[in-house]
């Protein structure tokens, strides 16, 4: 289809821009790979990560060591899609039984039903495990504030992207009035978005995804921006 053809064209364009160049010069090669494009960040990421792979092989180091990393393991959560309250409660119990210390719940479909879903999950897993929420832009600003205030007593770690990705003012309002920290996801692609979100004081955390950011290079830049902004 048209979308597949567009992706193929973007990949071929990147390949032609990089062909015959010095693969270890990642900083200078990234602009040569083409301007960062929100429509094809995964293509940019694929080439960017391939360059880091070449660099790691040349240095004889895994990339995480090459970049100064120390941890060889990390904790993550497991995501549960929207379902009935009972189904999500059972799913969350199964996740915790497998050894996860946190569960992420998809919400954003119906404010009243979402409160019931999250309550059912907390009742099922008890007070220990962390609960994280991802609303996937599903709420209006008033809905998000209302839901998050009702969920405060359940010890929620954060809520991801409660309102539309382009509504930075709305995201800031939710952050200011929510007792639960706010994470930006769909609002954050590259470093420029990170600066805009910080300037708007629109969130507490960033969700940095390599395939969305355009690879390791941009992810590192976003991370440095985030650290500088606390």
C-alpha positions in Angstrom: 0.0 0.0 0.0 0.9 3.7 0.0 2.2 3.6 3.6 4.5 0.6 2.9 5.8 2.4 -0.2 6.5 5.5 1.8 8.5 3.5 4.4 10.4 1.7 1.7 11.2 5.0 0.0 12.4 6.5 3.4 14.6 3.5 4.0 16.2 3.6 0.6 16.8 7.3 0.9 18.6 6.8 4.3 20.6 3.9 2.8 21.7 6.1 -0.1 22.7 8.9 2.2 24.9 6.6 4.3 26.4 4.5 1.6 30.2 4.8 1.4 30.5 7.0 4.4 32.5 6.4 7.7 30.1 4.4 9.9 31.8 5.4 13.1 31.1 9.1 12.6 27.6 8.8 14.0 27.2 12.5 14.9 27.9 13.7 11.4 26.1 10.8 9.7 22.8 11.4 11.5 22.0 14.6 9.6 23.1 12.9 6.4 20.5 10.2 7.0 17.8 12.8 6.4 15.9 15.3 8.6 14.1 13.8 11.5 10.6 12.9 10.4 7.7 12.2 12.8 6.1 10.0 10.1 9.1 7.6 9.9 11.0 7.7 13.2 11.5 3.9 13.2 13.4 4.1 9.9 15.7 6.7 11.4 16.1 4.5 14.5 16.9 1.4 12.6 19.9 3.1 10.8 21.0 4.9 14.0 21.1 1.7 16.0 22.9 -0.1 13.2 25.6 2.5 13.4 25.9 2.1 17.2 26.1 -1.7 16.6 29.1 -1.2 14.2 30.7 1.1 16.8 30.3 -1.4 19.5 31.8 -4.2 17.3 34.8 -1.9 16.4 35.4 -1.2 20.1 34.8 -4.8 21.2 32.1 -3.6 23.7 28.4 -4.0 24.0 26.7 -0.7 23.3 25.5 -0.2 26.9 29.2 -0.3 28.0 30.3 1.8 25.2 27.8 4.5 26.4 29.0 4.2 30.0 26.2 2.1 31.3 26.5 -0.1 34.4 23.3 -2.0 35.0 23.0 -5.5 33.5 19.4 -5.9 34.5 16.4 -3.7 35.2 12.8 -3.9 36.4 9.9 -3.4 34.0 6.2 -3.7 34.1 3.7 -5.7 32.1 0.8 -3.9 30.3 -2.8 -5.0 30.5 -5.3 -3.9 27.9 -8.7 -2.5 28.6 -11.1 -5.2 29.7 -13.8 -5.7 32.3 -12.8 -4.9 35.9 -12.8 -8.6 36.8 -10.7 -9.5 33.8 -8.1 -6.9 34.5 -8.0 -7.9 38.2 -7.3 -11.5 37.3 -4.8 -10.4 34.7 -3.0 -8.2 37.2 -2.8 -11.1 39.7 -1.3 -13.3 37.1 1.3 -10.6 36.2 2.4 -10.2 39.8 2.5 -14.0 40.3 5.0 -14.2 37.5 7.4 -12.0 39.4 6.6 -8.5 38.1 6.7 -5.7 40.7 4.6 -3.4 38.6 1.6 -3.5 36.2 0.6 -0.9 33.7 -3.1 -0.6 33.0 -4.6 0.8 29.8 -7.4 3.2 30.6 -9.0 6.2 28.8 -12.2 4.7 27.5 -14.8 5.5 30.2 -13.9 7.6 33.3 -16.4 5.8 35.6 -15.5 2.3 34.3 -11.8 3.1 34.5 -12.0 4.0 38.2 -13.7 0.6 38.8 -11.0 -1.2 36.8 -8.1 0.3 38.7 -9.9 -0.2 42.0 -10.4 -3.9 41.2 -6.8 -4.3 40.3 -5.6 -2.7 43.5 -7.9 -4.9 45.5 -6.6 -8.0 43.7 -2.9 -7.3 44.0 -2.8 -5.6 47.4 -0.9 -2.5 48.4 2.7 -3.6 47.5 3.0 -3.8 43.7 3.1 -0.5 41.7 0.3 0.4 39.4 1.0 2.6 36.4 -1.6 4.0 34.0 -1.7 4.7 30.3 -4.7 6.7 29.1 -3.5 6.9 25.5 -4.9 10.4 25.0 -8.4 9.1 25.9 -9.6 11.9 28.2 -10.6 15.5 28.0 -8.8 17.7 30.5 -11.8 17.7 33.0 -12.2 14.0 32.7 -8.5 13.3 33.4 -8.4 15.6 36.4 -11.6 14.0 37.9 -10.4 10.4 37.3 -6.9 11.0 38.7 -8.2 12.7 41.8 -10.5 9.7 42.5 -7.6 7.3 42.0 -5.2 9.1 44.3 -6.0 6.8 47.3 -4.9 3.8 45.3 -1.2 4.7 45.2 -0.7 5.2 41.5 2.9 5.7 40.4 2.0 7.9 37.3 -0.4 8.4 34.5 0.8 8.4 30.9 -0.6 10.7 28.3 -4.0 11.4 29.7 -5.0 14.0 27.0 -4.3 14.6 23.3 -0.7 14.7 22.2 -0.9 18.2 20.8 -2.6 19.7 23.8 0.4 20.9 25.8 -1.7 23.5 27.7 -4.2 20.8 28.7 -1.4 18.5 29.8 0.0 21.2 32.0 -3.4 21.8 33.5 -3.9 18.2 34.3 -0.4 18.0 35.8 -1.1 21.1 38.0 -4.4 19.7 39.3 -3.6 16.0 39.4 -2.3 14.4 42.6 -0.7 11.7 40.4 2.4 12.5 38.4 2.0 12.8 34.6 4.2 11.2 31.9 4.4 12.4 28.3 4.5 9.7 25.6 2.7 10.5 22.4 3.7 14.2 23.0 7.3 13.3 22.9 9.2 12.3 19.8 12.5 14.1 19.6 14.7 16.5 21.6 12.7 19.5 20.4 9.5 18.1 21.9 11.3 17.5 25.2 12.3 21.2 25.3 8.7 22.2 24.5 7.2 20.0 27.2 9.7 21.3 29.8 9.1 24.9 28.8 5.3 24.3 29.1 5.8 22.5 32.5 3.5 19.9 31.1 4.7 16.7 32.7 6.7 15.1 35.4 8.3 12.2 33.4 9.2 11.3 29.8 8.5 8.0 28.2 11.5 7.6 25.9 11.0 5.0 23.2 13.9 4.3 20.8 11.7 3.7 17.8 9.7 6.8 18.4 12.7 9.1 19.2 14.6 8.0 16.1 17.2 5.8 17.9 19.9 6.0 20.5 21.3 9.4 19.5 18.0 11.3 20.1 17.1 9.2 23.1 20.4 10.2 24.8 19.7 13.8 24.0 16.2 13.6 25.5 17.6 11.9 28.6 20.2 14.7 29.1 17.6 17.4 28.6 15.3 15.6 31.1 18.1 15.2 33.7 19.0 18.9 33.4 15.3 19.9 33.9 15.0 17.5 36.9 
